Amino acid sequence: MSNQDIQWVCVFKTNRRFEAEAVKGNLESEEIPCILLNKQDSTYMAFGYVELHVPIEFKKAAEMILLSQDFNPSEN
């Protein structure tokens, strides 16, 4: 299955890229595939978010991990 066939959903977003990278590492260590989508303004990094997306079939597992590590899952 290619990435084009996967339905990705946002499970976490933040305006701090380092935080998104840390959460991504935590999910990957649990063997949950994930990608970062940077929606921050390239000139002013204070505007916008970095979103962490997982395949829809991993959404619940990812949310449970985020909650257990005191990260708030995205409302999306």
N, C-alpha and C positions, 0 to 999 in steps of 0.2 A: 504494500500500500504506500503510495507516495504522499508527501505533505499536502498535495492538492486535494487528495481524497479525504483528508482528516478534517473533522469539524472541530475547530479550536474555540475554546471559551475562556474568558478572562476570569481568573480566580484571585488576582491580587493586583493592586496598583498603588504607586507611590510617586512622589516627586523627587525621591532620592535614589539615583541609579545604584549606588552601592548597596542599599537595602534590597532592591529588586534582585541584584546579583546574589546576595546572601540567601534569599528565599529560594531562588532558582537552584542554588547548590543544595539546599536542604531537600527540595523535592527530587532532584536528580539522584541524591544519595539513597532515596527510597524507590528508585527505579521508575519514577514518574517522568515521562517525557514532557519537556516544556520549552517554550521560546519566550524571549523578551521582545516586546513591541514598544519602541521608543517613540512617544508622541510629544516629546518636549520640543520647544522652539530651539532651533540650533543656535540662535544668537543669544537669547536670554534663557538659560537653563531653568530659571525659576518658574517658567510658564509651561504647563502641560504635565503629563504623567508618563511614567514607564509602566507598562502593563505586562503581567506575566500570564501567559496562556497555556492551557493544557488541553489535550484531546478530551472531548466531552465525556468519554467513558471513564476518565480519571478524575473528573470534577469532584465527586464526593470524597474520594480518598485524599485529594490535594487539600480540600477544605478542612478535613479532619486533622491533617498534619499541621496546617496553618494555625488552626485553633489551639492545638496542643502546644504549639510553640509561641503562643501569645501574639500571633499576627492576625489581623482582621481580614478575612477574605473579602474580595470585592463584592459589591452588591449587584454587579452585572451578571 
